[in-house]
Amino acid sequence: MSVTSLSFPYGESIQWFSPDAVTYLPDGSMTEWILAPGSLTARLKALGLGFEVRVLGEGFIAAGDEQMSAPWVREVLLCLGGIPWVFARTLVPTSLLNQCQAELMGLGDKPLGELLFSDPRFIPGRIEVASFNNCSRLAQLAASLSQTVTGPLWGRRRYFGFGHDELTVCEMFLPAAVTALSDRNQA
Ligand SMILES: C=C(O[C@@H]1C=C(C(=O)O)C=C[C@H]1O)C(=O)O
């Protein structure tokens, strides 16, 4: 898929659950990754496969089923060795954006995590999980990236507090990540 505005905004209604409320989580390695605290960027970089962020789009979106009215959204692919592993979608309420506009809107292809885990004003919060079947928009995005969906995909939504505000970061693991992580798990 060429990284164009056709892939932005993602816009899928997703049901997120507290991990405690989910009866079935994926096999060990994927559960470990979706529940891991700390920076996903740092965790991916540590694999030493050549990490990069590809920005799909950024901008203000109308308040749909988002929990925020008219948030600013950033959608990216996190890639290892040129292969997209994670589709990430960050929603920032304007009340937070106004306090941190230059840092957030000036990210470009720098990973958001480097800001969130270095600026002490951002407080990592709770994690929720969701699974995506092969009819989901995420599966369609994976197919557009020439990745074959062979089973449910998993993602997480993390909250980051900033004073009285909070932003959410959704990270959805693509088939390439599922395959690679399960291979590593068996190694
Ligand atoms: C929140 C983090 O930032 C990562 C980088 C993102 C970006 O650049 O937009 C989005 C989601 C994350 O996976 C992290 O590294 O944990």
The ligand as a Gaussian input file, in Angstrom:
#p B3LYP/6-31G(d) Opt

LIG

0 1
 C        3.183000       5.347000      22.707000
 C        4.253000       5.022000      22.013000
 O        4.507000       5.608000      20.780000
 C        4.479000       4.792000      19.642000
 C        4.617000       5.680000      18.490000
 C        3.503000       6.229000      17.905000
 C        3.600000       7.362000      16.933000
 O        4.745000       7.753000      16.564000
 O        2.538000       7.893000      16.542000
 C        2.234000       5.732000      18.228000
 C        2.089000       4.658000      19.063000
 C        3.183000       4.028000      19.736000
 O        3.308000       2.680000      19.534000
 C        5.239000       4.033000      22.503000
 O        6.355000       3.985000      21.956000
 O        4.884000       3.307000      23.458000

